[in-house]
Amino acid sequence: MNDIINLIGQAIAEDIGDGDHTSLATIPEEATGKMKLLAKEDGIVAGVEIAKLVFEKIDPGLCIEVLITDGKPIKKGDLIFFVTGRCRSMLIAERTVLNFMQRLSGIATSTKDYVRQLEGTRARLLDTRKTTPNMRIFEKMAVVLGGGMNHRMGLYDMVMIKDNHVDFAGGIRQAIEAEHAYLARLGKKLKIEIEVRNFDELDQVIKAGGVDRVMLDNFTPADLQKAVEIIGRKFETEASGGIKLENIREYALTGVDFISVGAITHHIKSLDLSLKAVK
């Protein structure tokens, strides 16, 4: 929570600088009013709780009445919340609130679109580390609100042996053995995933063992299904690479456990929301 509060403070400071000179000049200090957050298109709302923290940080005297909570579907024209209090404070908060909520709602909406395509399969949708710098904690929160799952938060909470690691380490077995030796020295217990690019590398992983999950990168659906059958239940399986909304169900029907899609955080359209004065 401290990280979230600090990042919100930085976002506010970035916008305010040495003062909101428009509001300070045009709005009397004692003036109070009411604003409403309006949905201008359909989607999944995300960031209401972040908005509350922004308002609180700027002015603890602001009061928020939430009508639609995070993770719920919204339709064009829906009222999401009302905020009342000092007009200057609400105007200072306006853009920061919208910047968070429009992007996070866009991510949640995109995630939900993908999740719907997985219905009736065993596959679960994962995000990636393809996030906006300093926004990862918020964007991954939005993925969960849209019905997806978080992969690792960063380099520190899960081992992901990718193609470059394998190439630099001298091979798959060498990379896996080095990882186990490293974790043993540190006394760490982390889940180990390894990426494979073809069936030869998959065969090497099966022979080496010592991993929890295999990422099958850029496999066609047909090859993915074959790989899943070869692996059986020895390891968890994850599909990645070239997967879009239009073809994700074809991948899901192979029986793969997880499908990771970077596009749900780095290639999305922000949801159109509007924060307007109530006259």
Salt bridges, closest charged atoms under 4 A:
ASP18 OD1 - HIS21 NE2 2.82
GLU41 OE2 - LYS269 NZ 2.91
ASP42 OD2 - LYS75 NZ 3.90
GLU49 OE2 - LYS52 NZ 3.34
ASP59 OD2 - ARG86 NH1 2.97
ASP113 OD1 - ARG116 NH1 3.11
ASP127 OD1 - LYS140 NZ 2.71
GLU139 OE2 - ARG103 NE 2.75
ASP167 OD1 - ARG197 NH2 3.20
GLU177 OE2 - ARG173 NH1 3.83
GLU193 OE1 - HIS151 NE2 3.08
GLU193 OE1 - ARG213 NH1 3.82
GLU201 OE2 - ARG197 NH2 2.70
ASP203 OD2 - LYS207 NZ 3.09
GLU236 OE1 - LYS191 NZ 3.09
GLU236 OE1 - ARG213 NE 2.93
GLU238 OE1 - HIS151 NE2 3.07
GLU238 OE1 - ARG213 NH1 3.29
ASP257 OD1 - ARG122 NE 2.84
ASP257 OD1 - ARG233 NH2 2.97
